[in-house]
Each structure stands twice: as structure tokens, then as C-alpha cells.
Amino acid sequence: MTPLVLALVAGAVIGLALGALGGGGSVLAVPALIYLLGFTPVEATTASLIIVTATSATALYAHARDGNVAWKTGSLFAAAGIVPAFLAGAVAGRLPAALLTAAFAAIAALAALRMLRPSGSEPPGRIRPGKAAGAGAGLGAVTGFLGVGGGFLAVPALVSVLGLAMRRAVGTSLLVITVNSLAALTARTGTGGGLQWEVIGPFTGAAILGAWDGKRLATKISGAALQKIFAGVLLAVAAFMLADVIA
């Protein structure tokens, strides 16, 4: 396949993940950019922020129309991560490629294992400011270092730490992803090398279209099934990347 076709196919799959699962876009985008399209780890993590920011904002609009966004909790969660994401993003370019890849895989695996735990239900009208701020700050730091939107961490945190129901956590995570990705991308300006816009552009466009299909898919699958799919994808990607580092 040509780079353009690969970018279109990978973008559609990643958009589907973001629209349906509220995360997983970056954790899929980074390996696709590295292993399919020949980006370096630093270039891939920077490019993924561009792709996921645009796609998440589109998917957020679709979920918000259906009332699946907890705006107060999500805003507090996202705001707490802005400064950590910016600071971590400013030094991320200094990380060795192997360390960046291994850390990325380890975080994805841990998030997947957490998603396999039984989820809680949303307590109506309750917001936990302390937990939201703490989890949001940690997520922002990871976003900055690894160049990911953080949905694969935001969804588990919103479900397990803050008690949101799965479907509402999916929509709310897109707000967090958009804000954190913008902060990290701002800090990474000038550190990603010569970005290949002829690849990033089609990749982003396909991801945005895929996100709309993912949103429709999410209405047909139960929350428990979404969690299992999400965890399975993360574990598979983590295993592949760790094997590559070891090899």
C-alpha cells in the first residue's frame, strides 16, 4: 500500500476507536505512524496530538448533542491537567526513543488492566473535586510526556475514580483529550521535526469521518462490551510495542 492509502485506513480505524470508546486514538495512532508510515517516535507522538485533537473535538460535539458529557466534572479534570501537560511536553523531546516506546506500552497495559475491573455507576449530582483534580493532573503529565491524548487513561479514571457510567465517561473523556492534547501540542511546537503534512492531513480527515461512525457504533454496544473491547485493544498494542523494544 502507498503511504496515502495506509494513512487513510489507519485514520479511519483510529477515528472509529475515538468515536466509540472515547479513547484509544493516540495509543493506536503512535504505533501506526511509527510502524506503518516510518515516523520517528518523537515525530509520531507530535503528529498524533494533531490528529487526536482534531478528531476528539469532532467526536465531542457528537456526544455532547446526546447529553453524554459531564461538563463540570470534565472541565475540572481537564483544567487540572493543562499545566502538567505543557511542562511535560516541553521536555518530552529529550527522552530516548526506546524509553519513550517502553513507557508508552507500559502505561497502555496498566490502563487496560484497570479497565477490566468492575466499573461503578454514576452517583447523581456528585462531583469529587479533589479526585478529579488529582487524576487530571496525572493524566496531563502523561499526555505531555508520551504525546497521547490520554483517552485510554481518562476513561478508566472517569469510571473507576470518579464513578461515571461508561457511556458518560466516553463522552466526557473527549473533552479531557481535546484540552490536554492542545496543551501538550503547544509545548511541543518546534520539537517534532519536519512534520509530513501530506500524511497527517489525510490521516486526520479519515479519523474525523471514522469518529462519526464510531459514535453511532457506541449506541449499539453495551458499556460492558465497550470496556472489554477497549482493554483488549490496549493489551494487544502494549504487547506488540514491548516486544519490539525487547527485540
Stockholm file with secondary structure:
# STOCKHOLM 1.0

chainA/1-247         MTPLVLALVAGAVIGLALGALGGGGSVLAVPALIYLLGFTPVEATTASLIIVTATSATALYAHARDGNVAWKTGSLFAAAGIVPAFLAGAVAGRLPAALLTAAFAAIAALAALRMLRPSGSEPPGRIRPGKAAGAGAGLGAVTGFLGVGGGFLAVPALVSVLGLAMRRAVGTSLLVITVNSLAALTARTGTGGGLQWEVIGPFTGAAILGAWDGKRLATKISGAALQKIFAGVLLAVAAFMLADVIA
#=GR chainA/1-247 SS CCHHHHHHHHHHHHHHHHHHHSCCHHHHHHHIIIIITCCCHHHHHHHHHHHHHHHHHHHHHHHHHTTCCCHHHHHHHHHHHHHHHHHHHHHGGGSCHHHHHHHHHHHHHHHHHHHTSCCCCCCTTCCCHHHHHHHHHHHHHHHHHHTCCCHHHHHHIIIIISCCCHHHHHHHHHHHHHHHHHHHHHHTTTTSCSCCHHHHHHHHHHHHHHHHHHHHHHTTSCHHHHHHHHHHHHHHHHHHHHHHHHC
#=GC SS_cons         CCHHHHHHHHHHHHHHHHHHHSCCHHHHHHHIIIIITCCCHHHHHHHHHHHHHHHHHHHHHHHHHTTCCCHHHHHHHHHHHHHHHHHHHHHGGGSCHHHHHHHHHHHHHHHHHHHTSCCCCCCTTCCCHHHHHHHHHHHHHHHHHHTCCCHHHHHHIIIIISCCCHHHHHHHHHHHHHHHHHHHHHHTTTTSCSCCHHHHHHHHHHHHHHHHHHHHHHTTSCHHHHHHHHHHHHHHHHHHHHHHHHC
//
